[in-house]
Amino acid sequence: MAVTRSCNFHTQAICHVRHLLSTDLAQTLACSLILTRLDYSNSVLYGAPASSIQKLQRVQNNAARIVLQAPRRSHAKPLMRQLHWLPVQHRIDYKVSVLTYKTLNTSVPQYLSQRINRRVNARTLRSSLRRCSSFRSLVPTSRNVLFDVPRRLSGTHFPRLSSEATHCLYSYLG
C-alpha cells in the first residue's frame, strides 16, 4: 500500500529528530503527518480484509512507540491509550458512523443525503433484534429504522458500505 509506505517514511523522519522534540510536539507531528494519512478516505476500508487493516495498525503502533520513546518490542495498546488514539478499525467504524449520522441529521454532504433513506417498519417483528457482526452484540432495532443504500452508491463510492453496515454502526452509537 502506498499509504503505509508514506507513513513509514514519515515515522522514520520523526524518529531521527525525536530526541530534539518534546512529547507534545512529537505527538502533534505524528498526528499531522501519519494519522491524517491513515484517516484519509479510510471509510472505503470498511469490511476490508484484516490483513489490510493490520498493515495500517502496525504503522500506528510504530508511531505511538516513537512518540512515547518506548522500546521497539513494547506492547502498543497501553501506549495508544496513553496518547488517546483509537485503533485503526475503530477509526474506520467511527468515520462510517459519523458519516451516516451527518447524512441522516444534517444537510451535509448533499450527494449522500439524497441516496440514503430511512425505511420505517410499520410494526415490530421478532427479527427486530439483529446480530451485528462488527460489535458481537445484539443491537435493538426498536426504533424501526433501517437504511436503504442503493447498489449504485455502495458499489462505486463505498464498495463495502451496505445497509447492514450503516444500520449496525448507527444503532451502536445510540
Secondary structure, DSSP 8 states (H G I E B T S, - for coil): -HHHHHHHHHHHHHHHHGGGS-HHHHHHHHIIIIIHHHHTTGGGGTT--HHHHHHHHHHHHHHHHHHTT--TTS-HHHHHHHHT---HHHHHHHHHHHHHHHHHHSS-SHHHHTT-EEEE-SS--GGGEEEETTTTEEEE-TT-EEEE--HHHHHHT-TT--HHHHHHHHHHH-
